[in-house]
Amino acid sequence: MNLTYQLNDILFLDIETVPQEEYWSNLSIETQQLFDAKTKYQRKEEFTAEEFYERAGIWAEFGKIVCISVGYFNNTDTNRQLRIRSFFGDDEHQILTDFKTLLDKHFAKKSKILCAHNGKEFDFPFIARRMIVHQIELPKKLNLFGKKPWEVPHLDTLELWKFGDFKHYTSLKLLTSILGIPSPKDDIDGSEVAEVYYKKKDIDCIVTYCEKDTVAVAQILLKFNNEAILNDQEIINVN
């Protein structure tokens, strides 16, 4: 694709989300009714709102972020390195605040951009909406008000792969497979994150899963640009 962006200017990221409450019964009656109305089209006649609640993590109005993993290149003329870091835990406000601090301190310049798979439809708006819920001022990279499409500092590997075909969805797992990238999906999948968080209480497993997805996004962009993918020695965890 001959992408013109400098790798050191790109912040790769992925998020993991879960329903705000573990159980449907923990929701207020009003929230239950609002969830019922919000999901009626997706559920059709197949599920009740209560049965569908396990999927609530995909909506920022009913879900919350438990992990944001980021990756950024620290390349020199003789060395290539992708540094991985995660913000995670039970305190969503703290996760978002720490992520905002990273953006404001190191990725606020005009040349800096964010990159995720399906990020424009999910990750970026989800983070922004949850920041607003928590009354956290949006960092410049997520505040898109008044920006023209070509001014939005976001890259989306799914959008790049579509080549203008708006009907075409390709999962991260499928894309890594066809591009010969080691699959990040070897522990859990997205449908299991809520169970791992609430039932197994294994946040470390979720963080590992999120970090692998972040690395995969970086690998995909390298492939798009006809560059060699990273080896294990070039991926550094800095948590």
C-alpha positions in Angstrom: 0.0 0.0 0.0 3.0 2.3 0.4 1.6 4.0 3.5 3.3 7.3 4.1 3.1 7.4 7.9 6.2 7.0 10.0 5.9 3.9 12.2 7.2 5.8 15.2 4.2 8.2 14.9 1.6 5.5 15.2 0.0 4.3 18.4 -1.5 0.8 17.9 -4.3 -0.1 20.4 -7.0 -2.6 21.3 -9.6 -2.6 24.1 -11.5 -5.2 26.0 -14.9 -4.5 27.3 -17.5 -6.2 29.6 -21.1 -5.5 30.7 -21.2 -2.8 33.4 -22.8 -5.3 35.8 -22.2 -9.0 36.1 -25.9 -9.9 36.4 -29.0 -8.6 34.7 -30.7 -8.4 38.1 -28.2 -5.8 39.2 -29.5 -3.3 36.7 -32.1 -0.8 37.6 -35.6 -1.3 36.1 -35.0 1.8 33.9 -31.7 0.5 32.6 -33.2 -2.9 31.8 -35.9 -1.1 29.8 -33.4 1.0 28.0 -31.3 -2.0 27.2 -34.4 -3.8 25.9 -35.2 -0.9 23.6 -31.6 -0.5 22.5 -31.1 -4.1 21.5 -34.5 -5.0 20.1 -33.4 -4.9 16.5 -30.3 -7.1 17.1 -32.2 -9.6 19.2 -35.3 -9.9 17.0 -37.4 -12.8 18.4 -34.4 -15.0 19.3 -33.5 -13.7 22.7 -35.0 -11.8 25.6 -33.2 -8.7 26.7 -32.0 -10.6 29.8 -30.6 -13.4 27.7 -28.9 -10.9 25.5 -27.3 -9.0 28.3 -24.1 -11.1 28.2 -23.3 -9.1 25.0 -23.8 -5.7 26.7 -20.1 -5.0 26.6 -20.2 -4.0 22.9 -22.2 -0.9 23.7 -20.6 2.0 25.5 -23.9 2.8 27.2 -24.1 -0.6 28.9 -20.5 -1.7 28.9 -17.2 -0.7 30.4 -13.5 -0.9 29.5 -11.3 -3.3 31.6 -8.2 -3.1 29.5 -6.6 -0.8 26.9 -3.4 -2.2 25.4 -1.1 0.0 23.3 1.9 -0.5 21.1 4.4 2.0 19.7 7.5 1.6 17.7 10.8 2.9 19.0 12.8 2.4 15.8 16.3 3.6 15.0 18.3 3.2 11.8 19.8 0.0 13.1 17.1 -1.3 15.5 13.4 -2.1 15.3 11.3 -2.4 18.5 7.6 -2.4 19.3 6.9 -1.5 22.9 3.7 -2.9 24.5 2.0 -1.4 27.5 -1.5 -2.0 29.1 -3.9 0.0 31.3 -6.2 -2.4 33.1 -8.2 -3.3 36.2 -11.6 -2.6 37.9 -11.3 1.2 37.9 -12.4 2.3 34.5 -11.9 6.0 35.3 -8.3 5.3 36.2 -7.7 3.3 33.0 -9.1 6.1 30.9 -7.2 8.8 32.8 -3.9 6.9 32.4 -4.6 6.4 28.7 -5.4 10.1 28.2 -2.2 11.0 30.0 -0.2 8.9 27.5 -2.0 10.5 24.5 -1.5 14.1 25.9 2.2 13.6 26.8 3.4 11.5 23.9 0.9 11.4 21.0 -0.6 14.9 20.9 1.4 16.2 18.0 -0.3 16.6 14.6 1.9 13.9 13.1 0.8 11.3 15.6 -2.1 8.9 14.7 -4.0 6.1 16.4 -4.5 2.7 14.7 -6.8 -0.2 15.5 -8.7 -3.0 13.7 -12.3 -1.8 13.3 -11.2 1.1 15.5 -13.3 3.7 13.8 -16.5 1.6 14.4 -15.6 0.3 17.9 -12.4 1.2 19.8 -12.1 4.9 19.2 -15.8 5.9 19.8 -16.1 3.5 22.7 -13.2 5.1 24.5 -14.5 8.6 23.8 -18.0 7.8 25.0 -16.8 6.3 28.2 -14.5 9.3 28.8 -17.6 11.5 28.5 -19.5 9.3 30.9 -16.6 9.7 33.4 -16.4 13.5 32.7 -12.8 13.1 31.4 -11.9 15.8 28.9 -11.3 14.2 25.5 -7.7 14.2 24.3 -7.2 15.9 20.9 -6.8 12.5 19.2 -10.3 11.5 20.1 -12.1 14.9 19.9 -13.3 14.8 16.3 -15.8 17.7 16.5 -15.4 19.9 13.4 -12.8 17.8 11.7 -13.0 16.9 8.1 -12.6 13.2 7.2 -9.1 13.6 6.0 -8.2 15.5 9.3 -9.2 12.6 11.5 -5.9 11.2 13.0 -7.1 7.5 12.9 -6.0 4.5 10.9 -8.2 1.4 10.7 -6.7 -1.8 9.4 -10.2 -3.1 8.6 -11.0 0.0 6.6 -7.7 -0.3 4.7 -8.4 -3.9 3.9 -11.9 -3.1 2.6 -10.5 -1.0 -0.3 -13.8 1.0 -0.3 -16.1 -2.0 -0.1 -18.4 -1.0 2.8 -20.1 -4.4 2.9 -16.9 -6.3 3.5 -16.0 -7.3 7.1 -12.9 -9.3 7.9 -12.1 -10.3 11.4 -8.6 -9.8 12.9 -8.2 -13.6 13.2 -9.0 -14.1 9.5 -6.7 -11.3 8.3 -3.7 -12.5 10.4 -4.3 -16.0 9.0 -4.3 -15.0 5.3 -1.4 -12.7 5.8 0.8 -15.4 7.5 0.9 -13.6 10.8 0.9 -15.7 14.0 -2.6 -15.8 15.3 -3.3 -13.8 18.5 -6.4 -15.8 19.2 -5.0 -18.8 21.1 -6.2 -18.2 24.7 -9.8 -16.8 24.7 -12.0 -15.0 22.3 -14.1 -11.8 22.6 -17.2 -13.7 23.6 -15.4 -15.1 26.7 -13.9 -11.9 28.1 -16.9 -11.1 30.4 -16.8 -14.7 31.9 -13.1 -14.5 32.4 -13.5 -11.1 34.1 -16.5 -11.8 36.3 -16.4 -15.5 36.9 -12.7 -16.5 36.7 -11.5 -13.0 37.8 -8.4 -13.5 35.6 -7.5 -10.0 34.5 -4.0 -11.1 33.5 -5.5 -13.5 30.9 -7.5 -10.6 29.4 -4.5 -8.3 29.3 -2.5 -11.0 27.5 -5.3 -11.4 25.0 -5.6 -7.6 24.5 -1.8 -7.2 24.0 -1.7 -10.0 21.4 -4.4 -8.2 19.4 -2.4 -5.0 19.6 0.7 -6.7 18.3 -1.4 -8.3 15.5 -2.6 -4.9 14.4 0.9 -3.6 14.1 2.0 -6.7 12.2 -0.9 -6.3 9.8 0.2 -2.7 9.0 3.7 -3.9 8.4 2.3 -6.4 5.9 0.2 -3.8 4.2 3.4 -1.8 3.7 5.3 -4.8 2.4 7.6 -4.9 5.4 8.8 -8.0 7.4 6.7 -8.8 10.5 8.2 -8.5 14.0 10.0 -11.4 15.7 9.6 -12.1 19.4 12.8 -10.3 20.2 11.5 -7.1 18.7 8.4 -7.0 20.9 9.0 -5.5 24.3 6.5 -5.4 27.2 7.1 -2.3 29.3 4.3 -2.8 31.9 
